[in-house]
Amino acid sequence: MNTQSITIDFPSDLLLALNETESELKQGIKISLAIRLFRLQKLTIGKAAQLCGLSRFQFETILSENDVPISNLTITDVLKDIEKLK
């Protein structure tokens, strides 16, 4: 998989204020971005998981912990699908 780096500047004391290592902060930023892009339907759940370097199951667990539904189907969508299958 090819990757691309993006540099983000932040105050030098941020890691100390957050009590996190640089790698923990990077992972947190990736997860937050993946959740946001998934919610906006800009990334599929698989691509969002890939962005964070997690398995789909791990990412779904994080979504659940953050009260983010893994599907945007409505009850109407489900009922329509049921009718199509009859």
Order of alpha helices (4+ residues) and beta strands (2+ residues): alpha-alpha-alpha-alpha-alpha
